[in-house]
Amino acid sequence: MCAAVSGIFVAVGLKRFDRKFGADVYRVLPTSPGVYLFKDGADVVLYVGKASNLRRRLQRYRNASRRKTHHKMRALVREAATLEVRPTDSERQALLLENELIRSLRPRYNIDGAFFFLYPAVGVYKTNEQMMLCFTTSRESYASWPFDWYGTFRSRTRTKAAFDAMVTLVSYLGHLEPRSRLPRVPHVRGSRIVGVRRLAAELVEILQGYWAGRDPEAVAQLAQRLLERPAARRDAHEVQTALRLLDEFYKREVERLRRALAGKGLSFVPQLERDALFIESQSDNG
């Protein structure tokens, strides 16, 4: 069996890696950054990886032991029929190419970045009578609604928990609308729409400042207003838990997104563009 590496065919070797990809593969592998693709017999990509040094990285696959940490490497070598290598001029270009290939090909051995379509957004808008909050991974389903969108965020689980915590807190500061009194909005699986009446305009601004990452004191301001509500004081443990969760999410997700969007005048990045945005921002800072 022979395999093409960067357009060069290499000979058969003794180890499984050598038998499949060539005993002399290291003579033609570059030491530059780049991406590598393991493919099955039908030329379907199983895995896309990035390396700062392609030769050194793929040598790890060749020398993978039976240790548990090497299980994925051994499985890829066992299942793959061919190996494709794409050198790049820089590690930044390799990161961007890896991200693009994972998003477009969705290889089954890749997890990070493969499910970009699950990156959630939070929407906020205020009418004369109520404030509407929306959590969704399908923003396009609400395109006809005048939400101001924030996100997208990486973790659906953490974002949903922060959204629910905010709903818990605003229930002490306003009045949650029953579902029957909400405007007719699309029912999208996994999404949540909440309406709140009698919420002060300044509180809406605090919530928007929180999700946009422009108000690091938003959680403290919410806590101050909650102290004025007897029901919130009565449920102090639940309120404190929700405030702590919002504070952690702000530091872990919201601030990171704000920094990545710095200078762009935006508080939202589409799902498809989020990973590339972070790669670009990390490269600029590094």
C-alpha positions in Angstrom: 0.0 0.0 0.0 1.3 3.5 -0.9 0.0 6.8 0.3 0.5 10.3 -1.1 2.1 12.9 1.2 2.2 16.4 -0.2 1.9 14.9 -3.7 4.9 12.5 -3.2 4.4 8.7 -3.1 6.4 6.9 -0.5 7.4 3.2 -0.1 6.1 0.5 2.2 7.6 -0.1 5.6 7.4 -2.5 8.5 5.4 -0.7 11.3 1.7 -0.2 10.7 2.3 3.5 10.2 5.1 2.7 7.8 3.1 0.1 5.9 0.3 2.6 5.3 2.0 5.8 4.8 5.6 4.8 3.8 8.8 3.8 5.6 10.6 6.9 4.2 7.8 9.3 5.0 10.0 11.4 7.2 12.4 12.2 4.4 9.6 14.1 2.6 7.6 15.5 5.6 8.4 19.2 6.1 9.3 20.6 9.5 7.1 23.7 8.8 3.7 24.3 10.4 0.6 22.8 8.6 -2.4 20.5 8.9 -2.6 16.8 8.3 -5.7 14.8 7.3 -6.2 11.1 8.0 -8.6 9.6 5.5 -10.4 6.2 5.1 -10.5 4.0 2.0 -13.3 6.0 0.5 -11.2 9.2 0.8 -13.5 10.5 3.7 -11.6 12.6 6.2 -11.5 10.9 9.6 -9.5 13.6 11.4 -7.9 17.0 10.8 -5.0 18.0 13.0 -2.7 21.0 13.2 1.0 21.0 13.9 3.7 23.6 14.4 6.2 21.0 13.1 4.5 18.4 10.8 7.4 16.0 10.9 7.7 16.0 14.7 3.9 15.8 15.2 3.4 12.8 12.9 6.3 11.0 14.4 4.2 10.8 17.6 1.6 8.9 15.6 4.3 6.5 14.3 5.7 5.9 17.8 2.4 5.8 19.6 2.5 3.2 22.5 -0.3 1.3 24.1 -0.7 3.9 26.8 -4.2 5.1 27.3 -3.3 8.6 26.2 -2.2 7.3 22.8 -5.4 5.4 22.1 -6.8 7.9 19.7 -3.5 8.1 17.7 -3.4 4.3 17.4 -7.1 4.2 16.3 -6.5 6.8 13.6 -3.5 4.9 12.2 -5.4 1.7 12.3 -8.5 3.1 10.5 -6.9 5.5 8.1 -5.9 4.4 4.5 -4.2 7.6 3.5 -2.5 10.6 5.0 -2.6 14.1 3.4 -0.3 16.9 4.6 -0.8 20.6 3.8 2.1 22.8 4.9 1.5 26.4 5.7 3.7 29.5 6.0 2.8 30.0 9.7 1.2 28.4 12.7 -1.6 31.0 12.5 -2.4 30.0 8.9 -2.4 26.3 10.1 -4.9 27.1 12.9 -7.2 29.0 10.4 -7.0 26.1 7.9 -7.6 23.5 10.5 -10.7 25.4 11.7 -12.0 25.8 8.2 -11.6 22.1 7.4 -13.2 20.9 10.6 -16.2 23.2 10.0 -16.6 22.2 6.4 -15.8 18.4 6.7 -16.9 17.6 10.3 -14.6 14.6 10.7 -15.9 12.1 13.1 -12.7 12.0 15.2 -12.8 15.8 15.7 -14.9 17.3 18.4 -13.6 20.8 19.1 -15.0 23.1 16.5 -17.0 20.5 14.7 -20.3 21.5 16.3 -20.1 25.3 15.7 -23.9 25.2 14.8 -24.6 24.6 18.5 -22.9 27.8 19.6 -25.6 29.8 21.4 -26.6 33.4 21.3 -28.7 35.5 23.7 -31.2 38.1 22.5 -32.7 41.0 24.4 -35.3 43.6 23.3 -37.6 46.0 25.1 -41.1 46.9 24.1 -43.4 49.4 25.8 -44.8 46.8 28.0 -42.2 44.1 28.5 -38.7 42.9 28.0 -38.0 39.8 25.9 -35.1 37.5 26.5 -34.2 34.7 24.1 -31.7 31.8 24.3 -31.1 30.0 21.0 -28.6 28.3 18.7 -30.9 29.2 15.8 -30.8 33.0 15.6 -32.0 33.0 12.0 -35.3 31.6 13.2 -35.9 34.9 15.0 -34.7 37.1 12.1 -38.0 39.0 12.0 -37.8 40.0 15.7 -35.9 43.1 16.8 -33.6 41.3 19.3 -30.2 42.8 20.0 -28.0 39.7 19.9 -25.0 38.8 22.1 -22.6 36.0 21.6 -22.1 33.5 20.1 -20.7 31.7 23.0 -18.7 28.5 22.9 -20.5 26.4 25.6 -24.2 25.8 25.1 -24.5 24.2 28.6 -22.8 27.2 30.4 -24.7 29.8 28.4 -28.0 28.1 29.1 -27.2 28.0 32.8 -26.3 31.7 32.8 -29.4 32.6 30.9 -31.6 30.6 33.4 -29.8 32.3 36.3 -30.6 35.7 34.8 -34.2 34.7 34.4 -34.3 33.6 38.0 -33.0 37.0 39.2 -35.2 39.2 37.0 -38.2 37.3 38.3 -37.5 39.1 41.6 -37.1 42.5 39.9 -40.1 42.3 37.5 -43.0 39.9 36.7 -42.5 36.9 34.4 -45.1 36.7 31.7 -47.1 33.5 31.4 -46.5 31.8 28.0 -50.0 32.6 26.9 -49.2 36.3 27.0 -46.0 36.2 25.0 -46.0 37.4 21.4 -46.2 34.7 18.8 -42.7 33.7 18.2 -41.3 30.6 16.4 -41.1 27.5 18.5 -37.6 26.2 18.1 -36.4 23.1 19.8 -33.7 23.9 22.4 -34.6 27.6 22.5 -36.2 29.6 25.3 -38.2 32.8 25.1 -39.0 34.7 28.3 -41.1 37.9 28.8 -40.8 40.2 31.8 -43.2 43.0 32.7 -42.5 46.0 34.9 -38.8 45.9 34.6 -37.1 49.3 35.0 -35.4 50.7 31.9 -32.1 51.0 33.8 -32.3 47.3 34.6 -32.7 46.4 30.9 -29.5 48.5 30.2 -27.7 46.5 32.9 -28.7 43.2 31.4 -27.6 44.4 27.9 -24.4 45.7 29.3 -23.8 42.3 30.9 -24.2 40.2 27.7 -22.3 42.8 25.6 -19.4 42.6 28.1 -19.3 46.4 28.5 -20.3 46.5 32.2 -18.1 44.5 34.5 -20.2 45.9 37.4 -23.5 44.5 36.0 -23.6 41.6 38.5 -22.9 43.8 41.4 -25.6 46.2 40.3 -28.1 43.4 40.1 -27.1 42.3 43.6 -27.6 45.8 45.0 -31.2 46.0 43.5 -32.0 42.5 44.7 -31.2 43.5 48.3 -34.1 45.8 48.1 -36.6 43.0 47.4 -37.9 41.0 50.4 -38.5 37.9 48.3 -34.9 37.9 47.1 -33.6 38.3 50.7 -35.9 35.4 51.7 -34.4 33.2 49.0 -30.8 34.4 49.6 -29.2 31.1 48.9 -30.8 30.7 45.5 -30.1 34.3 44.6 -26.5 34.1 45.6 -26.0 30.9 43.6 -27.5 32.6 40.5 -25.3 35.8 41.0 -22.2 33.6 41.4 -23.0 31.7 38.2 -23.5 34.9 36.3 -20.2 36.4 37.6 -18.3 33.2 36.6 -19.9 33.2 33.1 -19.0 36.8 32.6 -15.3 36.2 33.4 -15.1 33.0 31.5 -17.1 33.6 28.4 -18.4 37.2 28.1 -15.1 39.0 28.7 -13.2 36.7 26.4 -15.6 37.4 23.6 -15.4 41.1 24.3 -11.6 41.1 24.0 -11.8 39.1 20.8 -14.2 41.6 19.3 -12.2 44.6 20.6 -12.0 47.4 18.0 -14.7 46.0 15.9 -17.6 47.9 17.5 -19.6 44.6 17.8 -21.1 42.5 20.5 -22.0 39.6 18.4 -20.2 37.1 16.1 -22.0 34.5 13.9 -21.5 30.8 14.7 -19.4 30.2 11.5 -17.0 33.1 12.3 -16.5 32.6 16.0 -13.6 30.1 16.0 -11.7 32.1 13.3 -12.2 35.3 15.3 -10.6 33.8 18.4 -7.7 32.4 16.3 -7.1 35.8 14.8 -7.3 37.6 18.2 -4.9 35.1 19.8 -2.5 35.6 17.0 -2.7 39.4 17.3 -2.0 39.2 21.0 0.7 36.6 20.7 
